[in-house]
Amino acid sequence: MEIGPIVGLVVFMVFFIVLVYLVLKMDKGFINEMKNKPLEGDHEPGQPNLKDELT
């Protein structure tokens, strides 16, 4: 039995579990703040977008 595929599967599963844990633990206020930010070219007149803030 080869060990390579088993190690790859274990690494993938650990990464996936850690990623799911971090997403579930993330602050919901931060998620709502990011959700309400306008996308590039999708902003209302008079509202600055990220491109304006960075220059």
PDBQT receptor file of N, H, CA, C and O in Angstrom, charges set to zero:
ATOM      1  N   MET A   1       0.853  -1.185   0.000  1.00  0.00    +0.000 N 
ATOM      2  CA  MET A   1       0.000   0.000   0.000  1.00  0.00    +0.000 C 
ATOM      3  C   MET A   1       0.893   1.240   0.000  1.00  0.00    +0.000 C 
ATOM      4  O   MET A   1       1.843   1.335   0.777  1.00  0.00    +0.000 OA
ATOM      5  N   GLU A   2       0.573   2.181  -0.878  1.00  0.00    +0.000 N 
ATOM      6  H   GLU A   2      -0.199   2.104  -1.509  1.00  0.00    +0.000 HD
ATOM      7  CA  GLU A   2       1.376   3.396  -0.981  1.00  0.00    +0.000 C 
ATOM      8  C   GLU A   2       0.961   4.413   0.072  1.00  0.00    +0.000 C 
ATOM      9  O   GLU A   2      -0.217   4.520   0.412  1.00  0.00    +0.000 OA
ATOM     10  N   ILE A   3       1.930   5.155   0.583  1.00  0.00    +0.000 N 
ATOM     11  H   ILE A   3       2.887   5.068   0.307  1.00  0.00    +0.000 HD
ATOM     12  CA  ILE A   3       1.672   6.128   1.642  1.00  0.00    +0.000 C 
ATOM     13  C   ILE A   3       1.376   7.518   1.070  1.00  0.00    +0.000 C 
ATOM     14  O   ILE A   3       0.738   8.328   1.742  1.00  0.00    +0.000 OA
ATOM     15  N   GLY A   4       1.828   7.813  -0.160  1.00  0.00    +0.000 N 
ATOM     16  H   GLY A   4       2.347   7.155  -0.706  1.00  0.00    +0.000 HD
ATOM     17  CA  GLY A   4       1.671   9.139  -0.764  1.00  0.00    +0.000 C 
ATOM     18  C   GLY A   4       0.230   9.620  -0.842  1.00  0.00    +0.000 C 
ATOM     19  O   GLY A   4      -0.068  10.719  -0.375  1.00  0.00    +0.000 OA
ATOM     20  N   PRO A   5      -0.680   8.826  -1.423  1.00  0.00    +0.000 N 
ATOM     21  CA  PRO A   5      -2.075   9.280  -1.500  1.00  0.00    +0.000 C 
ATOM     22  C   PRO A   5      -2.718   9.473  -0.128  1.00  0.00    +0.000 C 
ATOM     23  O   PRO A   5      -3.554  10.360   0.048  1.00  0.00    +0.000 OA
ATOM     24  N   ILE A   6      -2.337   8.659   0.827  1.00  0.00    +0.000 N 
ATOM     25  H   ILE A   6      -1.658   7.938   0.684  1.00  0.00    +0.000 HD
ATOM     26  CA  ILE A   6      -2.897   8.788   2.175  1.00  0.00    +0.000 C 
ATOM     27  C   ILE A   6      -2.429  10.092   2.811  1.00  0.00    +0.000 C 
ATOM     28  O   ILE A   6      -3.221  10.801   3.433  1.00  0.00    +0.000 OA
ATOM     29  N   VAL A   7      -1.141  10.412   2.657  1.00  0.00    +0.000 N 
ATOM     30  H   VAL A   7      -0.497   9.837   2.152  1.00  0.00    +0.000 HD
ATOM     31  CA  VAL A   7      -0.609  11.666   3.202  1.00  0.00    +0.000 C 
ATOM     32  C   VAL A   7      -1.284  12.855   2.526  1.00  0.00    +0.000 C 
ATOM     33  O   VAL A   7      -1.641  13.822   3.198  1.00  0.00    +0.000 OA
ATOM     34  N   GLY A   8      -1.465  12.799   1.218  1.00  0.00    +0.000 N 
ATOM     35  H   GLY A   8      -1.175  12.013   0.672  1.00  0.00    +0.000 HD
ATOM     36  CA  GLY A   8      -2.135  13.874   0.493  1.00  0.00    +0.000 C 
ATOM     37  C   GLY A   8      -3.560  14.070   0.972  1.00  0.00    +0.000 C 
ATOM     38  O   GLY A   8      -4.008  15.203   1.149  1.00  0.00    +0.000 OA
ATOM     39  N   LEU A   9      -4.271  12.980   1.182  1.00  0.00    +0.000 N 
ATOM     40  H   LEU A   9      -3.907  12.059   1.039  1.00  0.00    +0.000 HD
ATOM     41  CA  LEU A   9      -5.644  13.063   1.672  1.00  0.00    +0.000 C 
ATOM     42  C   LEU A   9      -5.697  13.652   3.076  1.00  0.00    +0.000 C 
ATOM     43  O   LEU A   9      -6.563  14.476   3.371  1.00  0.00    +0.000 OA
ATOM     44  N   VAL A  10      -4.780  13.238   3.940  1.00  0.00    +0.000 N 
ATOM     45  H   VAL A  10      -4.077  12.569   3.701  1.00  0.00    +0.000 HD
ATOM     46  CA  VAL A  10      -4.747  13.762   5.311  1.00  0.00    +0.000 C 
ATOM     47  C   VAL A  10      -4.449  15.260   5.297  1.00  0.00    +0.000 C 
ATOM     48  O   VAL A  10      -5.090  16.022   6.019  1.00  0.00    +0.000 OA
ATOM     49  N   VAL A  11      -3.484  15.688   4.483  1.00  0.00    +0.000 N 
ATOM     50  H   VAL A  11      -2.963  15.069   3.896  1.00  0.00    +0.000 HD
ATOM     51  CA  VAL A  11      -3.154  17.118   4.398  1.00  0.00    +0.000 C 
ATOM     52  C   VAL A  11      -4.357  17.905   3.893  1.00  0.00    +0.000 C 
ATOM     53  O   VAL A  11      -4.670  18.963   4.439  1.00  0.00    +0.000 OA
ATOM     54  N   PHE A  12      -5.033  17.412   2.867  1.00  0.00    +0.000 N 
ATOM     55  H   PHE A  12      -4.779  16.552   2.424  1.00  0.00    +0.000 HD
ATOM     56  CA  PHE A  12      -6.214  18.087   2.343  1.00  0.00    +0.000 C 
ATOM     57  C   PHE A  12      -7.311  18.176   3.396  1.00  0.00    +0.000 C 
ATOM     58  O   PHE A  12      -7.913  19.236   3.572  1.00  0.00    +0.000 OA
ATOM     59  N   MET A  13      -7.575  17.086   4.091  1.00  0.00    +0.000 N 
ATOM     60  H   MET A  13      -7.086  16.226   3.948  1.00  0.00    +0.000 HD
ATOM     61  CA  MET A  13      -8.633  17.084   5.101  1.00  0.00    +0.000 C 
ATOM     62  C   MET A  13      -8.320  18.040   6.244  1.00  0.00    +0.000 C 
ATOM     63  O   MET A  13      -9.203  18.759   6.710  1.00  0.00    +0.000 OA
ATOM     64  N   VAL A  14      -7.061  18.055   6.701  1.00  0.00    +0.000 N 
ATOM     65  H   VAL A  14      -6.343  17.471   6.322  1.00  0.00    +0.000 HD
ATOM     66  CA  VAL A  14      -6.678  18.976   7.782  1.00  0.00    +0.000 C 
ATOM     67  C   VAL A  14      -6.857  20.414   7.315  1.00  0.00    +0.000 C 
ATOM     68  O   VAL A  14      -7.407  21.234   8.051  1.00  0.00    +0.000 OA
ATOM     69  N   PHE A  15      -6.402  20.738   6.103  1.00  0.00    +0.000 N 
ATOM     70  H   PHE A  15      -5.955  20.072   5.505  1.00  0.00    +0.000 HD
ATOM     71  CA  PHE A  15      -6.559  22.086   5.564  1.00  0.00    +0.000 C 
ATOM     72  C   PHE A  15      -8.034  22.462   5.480  1.00  0.00    +0.000 C 
ATOM     73  O   PHE A  15      -8.413  23.561   5.883  1.00  0.00    +0.000 OA
ATOM     74  N   PHE A  16      -8.870  21.567   4.962  1.00  0.00    +0.000 N 
ATOM     75  H   PHE A  16      -8.563  20.674   4.635  1.00  0.00    +0.000 HD
ATOM     76  CA  PHE A  16     -10.299  21.828   4.811  1.00  0.00    +0.000 C 
ATOM     77  C   PHE A  16     -10.965  22.042   6.163  1.00  0.00    +0.000 C 
ATOM     78  O   PHE A  16     -11.772  22.960   6.312  1.00  0.00    +0.000 OA
ATOM     79  N   ILE A  17     -10.646  21.216   7.145  1.00  0.00    +0.000 N 
ATOM     80  H   ILE A  17      -9.991  20.470   7.024  1.00  0.00    +0.000 HD
ATOM     81  CA  ILE A  17     -11.243  21.337   8.477  1.00  0.00    +0.000 C 
ATOM     82  C   ILE A  17     -10.821  22.647   9.136  1.00  0.00    +0.000 C 
ATOM     83  O   ILE A  17     -11.646  23.322   9.753  1.00  0.00    +0.000 OA
ATOM     84  N   VAL A  18      -9.547  23.013   9.013  1.00  0.00    +0.000 N 
ATOM     85  H   VAL A  18      -8.877  22.465   8.513  1.00  0.00    +0.000 HD
ATOM     86  CA  VAL A  18      -9.073  24.282   9.593  1.00  0.00    +0.000 C 
ATOM     87  C   VAL A  18      -9.760  25.458   8.908  1.00  0.00    +0.000 C 
ATOM     88  O   VAL A  18     -10.153  26.413   9.578  1.00  0.00    +0.000 OA
ATOM     89  N   LEU A  19      -9.911  25.408   7.593  1.00  0.00    +0.000 N 
ATOM     90  H   LEU A  19      -9.591  24.632   7.049  1.00  0.00    +0.000 HD
ATOM     91  CA  LEU A  19     -10.564  26.485   6.861  1.00  0.00    +0.000 C 
ATOM     92  C   LEU A  19     -12.024  26.634   7.284  1.00  0.00    +0.000 C 
ATOM     93  O   LEU A  19     -12.489  27.755   7.494  1.00  0.00    +0.000 OA
ATOM     94  N   VAL A  20     -12.746  25.539   7.412  1.00  0.00    +0.000 N 
ATOM     95  H   VAL A  20     -12.368  24.629   7.241  1.00  0.00    +0.000 HD
ATOM     96  CA  VAL A  20     -14.143  25.589   7.860  1.00  0.00    +0.000 C 
ATOM     97  C   VAL A  20     -14.219  26.145   9.276  1.00  0.00    +0.000 C 
ATOM     98  O   VAL A  20     -15.105  26.946   9.574  1.00  0.00    +0.000 OA
ATOM     99  N   TYR A  21     -13.308  25.738  10.150  1.00  0.00    +0.000 N 
ATOM    100  H   TYR A  21     -12.588  25.088   9.908  1.00  0.00    +0.000 HD
ATOM    101  CA  TYR A  21     -13.283  26.247  11.521  1.00  0.00    +0.000 C 
ATOM    102  C   TYR A  21     -13.071  27.762  11.536  1.00  0.00    +0.000 C 
ATOM    103  O   TYR A  21     -13.762  28.476  12.263  1.00  0.00    +0.000 OA
ATOM    104  N   LEU A  22     -12.124  28.254  10.739  1.00  0.00    +0.000 N 
ATOM    105  H   LEU A  22     -11.563  27.674  10.148  1.00  0.00    +0.000 HD
ATOM    106  CA  LEU A  22     -11.845  29.692  10.720  1.00  0.00    +0.000 C 
ATOM    107  C   LEU A  22     -13.029  30.487  10.176  1.00  0.00    +0.000 C 
ATOM    108  O   LEU A  22     -13.326  31.572  10.676  1.00  0.00    +0.000 OA
ATOM    109  N   VAL A  23     -13.701  29.964   9.167  1.00  0.00    +0.000 N 
ATOM    110  H   VAL A  23     -13.460  29.082   8.761  1.00  0.00    +0.000 HD
ATOM    111  CA  VAL A  23     -14.864  30.659   8.606  1.00  0.00    +0.000 C 
ATOM    112  C   VAL A  23     -15.994  30.710   9.626  1.00  0.00    +0.000 C 
ATOM    113  O   VAL A  23     -16.645  31.743   9.777  1.00  0.00    +0.000 OA
ATOM    114  N   LEU A  24     -16.233  29.612  10.323  1.00  0.00    +0.000 N 
ATOM    115  H   LEU A  24     -15.704  28.772  10.200  1.00  0.00    +0.000 HD
ATOM    116  CA  LEU A  24     -17.309  29.597  11.314  1.00  0.00    +0.000 C 
ATOM    117  C   LEU A  24     -16.978  30.466  12.521  1.00  0.00    +0.000 C 
ATOM    118  O   LEU A  24     -17.882  31.009  13.156  1.00  0.00    +0.000 OA
ATOM    119  N   LYS A  25     -15.697  30.605  12.845  1.00  0.00    +0.000 N 
ATOM    120  H   LYS A  25     -14.962  30.164  12.329  1.00  0.00    +0.000 HD
ATOM    121  CA  LYS A  25     -15.271  31.389  14.002  1.00  0.00    +0.000 C 
ATOM    122  C   LYS A  25     -15.162  32.880  13.678  1.00  0.00    +0.000 C 
ATOM    123  O   LYS A  25     -15.082  33.706  14.588  1.00  0.00    +0.000 OA
ATOM    124  N   MET A  26     -15.160  33.232  12.382  1.00  0.00    +0.000 N 
ATOM    125  H   MET A  26     -15.225  32.561  11.643  1.00  0.00    +0.000 HD
ATOM    126  CA  MET A  26     -14.967  34.617  11.953  1.00  0.00    +0.000 C 
ATOM    127  C   MET A  26     -16.061  35.517  12.521  1.00  0.00    +0.000 C 
ATOM    128  O   MET A  26     -17.215  35.110  12.655  1.00  0.00    +0.000 OA
ATOM    129  N   ASP A  27     -15.674  36.741  12.850  1.00  0.00    +0.000 N 
ATOM    130  H   ASP A  27     -14.737  37.071  12.741  1.00  0.00    +0.000 HD
ATOM    131  CA  ASP A  27     -16.598  37.722  13.411  1.00  0.00    +0.000 C 
ATOM    132  C   ASP A  27     -17.696  38.050  12.393  1.00  0.00    +0.000 C 
ATOM    133  O   ASP A  27     -17.400  38.420  11.257  1.00  0.00    +0.000 OA
ATOM    134  N   LYS A  28     -18.941  37.915  12.796  1.00  0.00    +0.000 N 
ATOM    135  H   LYS A  28     -19.182  37.614  13.718  1.00  0.00    +0.000 HD
ATOM    136  CA  LYS A  28     -20.058  38.158  11.889  1.00  0.00    +0.000 C 
ATOM    137  C   LYS A  28     -20.145  39.627  11.494  1.00  0.00    +0.000 C 
ATOM    138  O   LYS A  28     -20.605  39.938  10.395  1.00  0.00    +0.000 OA
ATOM    139  N   GLY A  29     -19.710  40.541  12.370  1.00  0.00    +0.000 N 
ATOM    140  H   GLY A  29     -19.336  40.288  13.263  1.00  0.00    +0.000 HD
ATOM    141  CA  GLY A  29     -19.690  41.959  12.027  1.00  0.00    +0.000 C 
ATOM    142  C   GLY A  29     -18.742  42.238  10.878  1.00  0.00    +0.000 C 
ATOM    143  O   GLY A  29     -19.046  43.052  10.005  1.00  0.00    +0.000 OA
ATOM    144  N   PHE A  30     -17.587  41.569  10.867  1.00  0.00    +0.000 N 
ATOM    145  H   PHE A  30     -17.340  40.908  11.576  1.00  0.00    +0.000 HD
ATOM    146  CA  PHE A  30     -16.624  41.733   9.775  1.00  0.00    +0.000 C 
ATOM    147  C   PHE A  30     -17.215  41.226   8.465  1.00  0.00    +0.000 C 
ATOM    148  O   PHE A  30     -17.026  41.840   7.415  1.00  0.00    +0.000 OA
ATOM    149  N   ILE A  31     -17.926  40.110   8.527  1.00  0.00    +0.000 N 
ATOM    150  H   ILE A  31     -18.079  39.611   9.380  1.00  0.00    +0.000 HD
ATOM    151  CA  ILE A  31     -18.547  39.556   7.320  1.00  0.00    +0.000 C 
ATOM    152  C   ILE A  31     -19.587  40.530   6.777  1.00  0.00    +0.000 C 
ATOM    153  O   ILE A  31     -19.636  40.766   5.569  1.00  0.00    +0.000 OA
ATOM    154  N   ASN A  32     -20.422  41.102   7.651  1.00  0.00    +0.000 N 
ATOM    155  H   ASN A  32     -20.382  40.910   8.632  1.00  0.00    +0.000 HD
ATOM    156  CA  ASN A  32     -21.431  42.061   7.204  1.00  0.00    +0.000 C 
ATOM    157  C   ASN A  32     -20.787  43.323   6.644  1.00  0.00    +0.000 C 
ATOM    158  O   ASN A  32     -21.282  43.890   5.670  1.00  0.00    +0.000 OA
ATOM    159  N   GLU A  33     -19.684  43.771   7.252  1.00  0.00    +0.000 N 
ATOM    160  H   GLU A  33     -19.282  43.311   8.043  1.00  0.00    +0.000 HD
ATOM    161  CA  GLU A  33     -18.982  44.953   6.755  1.00  0.00    +0.000 C 
ATOM    162  C   GLU A  33     -18.435  44.699   5.350  1.00  0.00    +0.000 C 
ATOM    163  O   GLU A  33     -18.564  45.548   4.469  1.00  0.00    +0.000 OA
ATOM    164  N   MET A  34     -17.828  43.537   5.143  1.00  0.00    +0.000 N 
ATOM    165  H   MET A  34     -17.723  42.847   5.860  1.00  0.00    +0.000 HD
ATOM    166  CA  MET A  34     -17.286  43.208   3.829  1.00  0.00    +0.000 C 
ATOM    167  C   MET A  34     -18.402  43.006   2.801  1.00  0.00    +0.000 C 
ATOM    168  O   MET A  34     -18.241  43.336   1.626  1.00  0.00    +0.000 OA
ATOM    169  N   LYS A  35     -19.539  42.461   3.257  1.00  0.00    +0.000 N 
ATOM    170  H   LYS A  35     -19.670  42.194   4.211  1.00  0.00    +0.000 HD
ATOM    171  CA  LYS A  35     -20.662  42.222   2.355  1.00  0.00    +0.000 C 
ATOM    172  C   LYS A  35     -21.232  43.542   1.841  1.00  0.00    +0.000 C 
ATOM    173  O   LYS A  35     -21.704  43.609   0.706  1.00  0.00    +0.000 OA
ATOM    174  N   ASN A  36     -21.193  44.586   2.660  1.00  0.00    +0.000 N 
ATOM    175  H   ASN A  36     -20.809  44.531   3.582  1.00  0.00    +0.000 HD
ATOM    176  CA  ASN A  36     -21.784  45.865   2.286  1.00  0.00    +0.000 C 
ATOM    177  C   ASN A  36     -20.830  46.773   1.527  1.00  0.00    +0.000 C 
ATOM    178  O   ASN A  36     -21.242  47.843   1.078  1.00  0.00    +0.000 OA
ATOM    179  N   LYS A  37     -19.570  46.383   1.369  1.00  0.00    +0.000 N 
ATOM    180  H   LYS A  37     -19.236  45.514   1.733  1.00  0.00    +0.000 HD
ATOM    181  CA  LYS A  37     -18.624  47.201   0.603  1.00  0.00    +0.000 C 
ATOM    182  C   LYS A  37     -18.952  47.086  -0.880  1.00  0.00    +0.000 C 
ATOM    183  O   LYS A  37     -19.281  46.004  -1.368  1.00  0.00    +0.000 OA
ATOM    184  N   PRO A  38     -18.859  48.210  -1.598  1.00  0.00    +0.000 N 
ATOM    185  CA  PRO A  38     -19.144  48.146  -3.039  1.00  0.00    +0.000 C 
ATOM    186  C   PRO A  38     -18.014  47.468  -3.795  1.00  0.00    +0.000 C 
ATOM    187  O   PRO A  38     -16.848  47.556  -3.410  1.00  0.00    +0.000 OA
ATOM    188  N   LEU A  39     -18.373  46.796  -4.867  1.00  0.00    +0.000 N 
ATOM    189  H   LEU A  39     -19.320  46.725  -5.180  1.00  0.00    +0.000 HD
ATOM    190  CA  LEU A  39     -17.378  46.204  -5.745  1.00  0.00    +0.000 C 
ATOM    191  C   LEU A  39     -16.847  47.278  -6.689  1.00  0.00    +0.000 C 
ATOM    192  O   LEU A  39     -17.458  48.337  -6.832  1.00  0.00    +0.000 OA
ATOM    193  N   GLU A  40     -15.721  47.011  -7.328  1.00  0.00    +0.000 N 
ATOM    194  H   GLU A  40     -15.225  46.151  -7.212  1.00  0.00    +0.000 HD
ATOM    195  CA  GLU A  40     -15.133  47.975  -8.251  1.00  0.00    +0.000 C 
ATOM    196  C   GLU A  40     -16.114  48.276  -9.381  1.00  0.00    +0.000 C 
ATOM    197  O   GLU A  40     -16.616  47.363 -10.037  1.00  0.00    +0.000 OA
ATOM    198  N   GLY A  41     -16.381  49.556  -9.602  1.00  0.00    +0.000 N 
ATOM    199  H   GLY A  41     -15.973  50.298  -9.069  1.00  0.00    +0.000 HD
ATOM    200  CA  GLY A  41     -17.305  49.958 -10.652  1.00  0.00    +0.000 C 
ATOM    201  C   GLY A  41     -18.758  49.801 -10.255  1.00  0.00    +0.000 C 
ATOM    202  O   GLY A  41     -19.646  50.050 -11.071  1.00  0.00    +0.000 OA
ATOM    203  N   ASP A  42     -19.021  49.401  -9.041  1.00  0.00    +0.000 N 
ATOM    204  H   ASP A  42     -18.300  49.199  -8.378  1.00  0.00    +0.000 HD
ATOM    205  CA  ASP A  42     -20.386  49.167  -8.570  1.00  0.00    +0.000 C 
ATOM    206  C   ASP A  42     -20.656  50.048  -7.355  1.00  0.00    +0.000 C 
ATOM    207  O   ASP A  42     -21.120  49.566  -6.321  1.00  0.00    +0.000 OA
ATOM    208  N   HIS A  43     -20.362  51.343  -7.486  1.00  0.00    +0.000 N 
ATOM    209  H   HIS A  43     -19.986  51.734  -8.326  1.00  0.00    +0.000 HD
ATOM    210  CA  HIS A  43     -20.574  52.236  -6.356  1.00  0.00    +0.000 C 
ATOM    211  C   HIS A  43     -21.519  53.358  -6.754  1.00  0.00    +0.000 C 
ATOM    212  O   HIS A  43     -21.645  53.710  -7.927  1.00  0.00    +0.000 OA
ATOM    213  N   GLU A  44     -22.177  53.905  -5.744  1.00  0.00    +0.000 N 
ATOM    214  H   GLU A  44     -22.074  53.619  -4.791  1.00  0.00    +0.000 HD
ATOM    215  CA  GLU A  44     -23.105  54.996  -5.978  1.00  0.00    +0.000 C 
ATOM    216  C   GLU A  44     -22.321  56.287  -6.167  1.00  0.00    +0.000 C 
ATOM    217  O   GLU A  44     -21.246  56.446  -5.588  1.00  0.00    +0.000 OA
ATOM    218  N   PRO A  45     -22.841  57.207  -6.965  1.00  0.00    +0.000 N 
ATOM    219  CA  PRO A  45     -22.151  58.490  -7.125  1.00  0.00    +0.000 C 
ATOM    220  C   PRO A  45     -22.006  59.195  -5.777  1.00  0.00    +0.000 C 
ATOM    221  O   PRO A  45     -22.931  59.212  -4.965  1.00  0.00    +0.000 OA
ATOM    222  N   GLY A  46     -20.843  59.768  -5.561  1.00  0.00    +0.000 N 
ATOM    223  H   GLY A  46     -20.091  59.754  -6.221  1.00  0.00    +0.000 HD
ATOM    224  CA  GLY A  46     -20.586  60.451  -4.296  1.00  0.00    +0.000 C 
ATOM    225  C   GLY A  46     -19.976  59.554  -3.246  1.00  0.00    +0.000 C 
ATOM    226  O   GLY A  46     -19.474  60.045  -2.234  1.00  0.00    +0.000 OA
ATOM    227  N   GLN A  47     -20.005  58.255  -3.459  1.00  0.00    +0.000 N 
ATOM    228  H   GLN A  47     -20.412  57.857  -4.280  1.00  0.00    +0.000 HD
ATOM    229  CA  GLN A  47     -19.410  57.308  -2.520  1.00  0.00    +0.000 C 
ATOM    230  C   GLN A  47     -18.032  56.912  -3.042  1.00  0.00    +0.000 C 
ATOM    231  O   GLN A  47     -17.912  56.505  -4.197  1.00  0.00    +0.000 OA
ATOM    232  N   PRO A  48     -16.991  57.023  -2.216  1.00  0.00    +0.000 N 
ATOM    233  CA  PRO A  48     -15.663  56.609  -2.686  1.00  0.00    +0.000 C 
ATOM    234  C   PRO A  48     -15.591  55.093  -2.834  1.00  0.00    +0.000 C 
ATOM    235  O   PRO A  48     -16.245  54.361  -2.092  1.00  0.00    +0.000 OA
ATOM    236  N   ASN A  49     -14.799  54.628  -3.787  1.00  0.00    +0.000 N 
ATOM    237  H   ASN A  49     -14.267  55.224  -4.390  1.00  0.00    +0.000 HD
ATOM    238  CA  ASN A  49     -14.564  53.196  -3.900  1.00  0.00    +0.000 C 
ATOM    239  C   ASN A  49     -13.121  52.905  -3.531  1.00  0.00    +0.000 C 
ATOM    240  O   ASN A  49     -12.359  53.830  -3.252  1.00  0.00    +0.000 OA
ATOM    241  N   LEU A  50     -12.737  51.656  -3.524  1.00  0.00    +0.000 N 
ATOM    242  H   LEU A  50     -13.356  50.904  -3.751  1.00  0.00    +0.000 HD
ATOM    243  CA  LEU A  50     -11.394  51.286  -3.082  1.00  0.00    +0.000 C 
ATOM    244  C   LEU A  50     -10.320  51.916  -3.956  1.00  0.00    +0.000 C 
ATOM    245  O   LEU A  50      -9.258  52.283  -3.453  1.00  0.00    +0.000 OA
ATOM    246  N   LYS A  51     -10.569  52.048  -5.240  1.00  0.00    +0.000 N 
ATOM    247  H   LYS A  51     -11.432  51.750  -5.649  1.00  0.00    +0.000 HD
ATOM    248  CA  LYS A  51      -9.574  52.634  -6.131  1.00  0.00    +0.000 C 
ATOM    249  C   LYS A  51      -9.327  54.096  -5.743  1.00  0.00    +0.000 C 
ATOM    250  O   LYS A  51      -8.185  54.556  -5.767  1.00  0.00    +0.000 OA
ATOM    251  N   ASP A  52     -10.398  54.836  -5.382  1.00  0.00    +0.000 N 
ATOM    252  H   ASP A  52     -11.325  54.462  -5.363  1.00  0.00    +0.000 HD
ATOM    253  CA  ASP A  52     -10.247  56.223  -4.953  1.00  0.00    +0.000 C 
ATOM    254  C   ASP A  52      -9.503  56.313  -3.630  1.00  0.00    +0.000 C 
ATOM    255  O   ASP A  52      -8.724  57.243  -3.424  1.00  0.00    +0.000 OA
ATOM    256  N   GLU A  53      -9.730  55.362  -2.731  1.00  0.00    +0.000 N 
ATOM    257  H   GLU A  53     -10.363  54.606  -2.899  1.00  0.00    +0.000 HD
ATOM    258  CA  GLU A  53      -9.093  55.391  -1.418  1.00  0.00    +0.000 C 
ATOM    259  C   GLU A  53      -7.609  55.082  -1.506  1.00  0.00    +0.000 C 
ATOM    260  O   GLU A  53      -6.833  55.584  -0.694  1.00  0.00    +0.000 OA
ATOM    261  N   LEU A  54      -7.191  54.267  -2.472  1.00  0.00    +0.000 N 
ATOM    262  H   LEU A  54      -7.822  53.859  -3.132  1.00  0.00    +0.000 HD
ATOM    263  CA  LEU A  54      -5.796  53.853  -2.565  1.00  0.00    +0.000 C 
ATOM    264  C   LEU A  54      -4.922  54.871  -3.282  1.00  0.00    +0.000 C 
ATOM    265  O   LEU A  54      -3.700  54.831  -3.139  1.00  0.00    +0.000 OA
ATOM    266  N   THR A  55      -5.516  55.784  -4.050  1.00  0.00    +0.000 N 
ATOM    267  H   THR A  55      -6.509  55.816  -4.166  1.00  0.00    +0.000 HD
ATOM    268  CA  THR A  55      -4.695  56.751  -4.791  1.00  0.00    +0.000 C 
ATOM    269  C   THR A  55      -4.552  58.039  -4.046  1.00  0.00    +0.000 C 
ATOM    270  O   THR A  55      -3.893  58.960  -4.527  1.00  0.00    +0.000 OA
TER     271      THR A  55
